[in-house]
Amino acid sequence: MSGFCDRCDEKTSRIINITGVAELAAVAHLGYRNVCDACYEDLLTEANEVEEGEEDRRAESRVKVTIKAHVEGNTSHLEAFSEDMTIEEISPSGLRLHTGRDLDPGAVLKVVVPSHSVEATAIVEVVWKDGGQRAVGLKLIEPGDGWSALWKEYEPEE
């Protein structure tokens, strides 16, 4: 199959649909769907580097919370949604929440925490199925001062 590569925008005689490739899950947030051979190899290398750095991300402090938030975005079926959810865990650069929505890694969501006047944009990093619900791990694109203040309020004592 021929077409244009989503990553390099070059026309190629062989295009690879990477939406279901498990080895590239770590770079799914980049949003590429159809890539050429060269870009596929580059993304595979990048995904392996991300997975090696995964332990560093997990070393970040986390704390369990119950914070009401308003979340907006699109489901994996490209249906827009806007609903109230509860943040269950926070870290200096991310959060975890539960939803019934079908979300894909790489989806961009807007998270508003009215009680702390915080508004942030986050990328869905990981989705775990938990019965009829999904636990969703989000990484903030730019945590900002508002998120830093929220984290300091809940940060565990050392």
Buried (B, 14 or more C-beta within 10 A) or exposed (E): EEBBBBBBEEEBEEBBEBEEBEEBBBBBBBEBEBBBEEBBEBBBEBBBEBEEEEEEBEEEEBEEBEBEBBBEBBBBEEEEBEEEBEBBBBBBBBBBBBBEBEBBBBBBBEBBBEEBEBBBBBBBBBBEEEEEEBBBBBBBEEBBEBBBEBBEEBBEEE
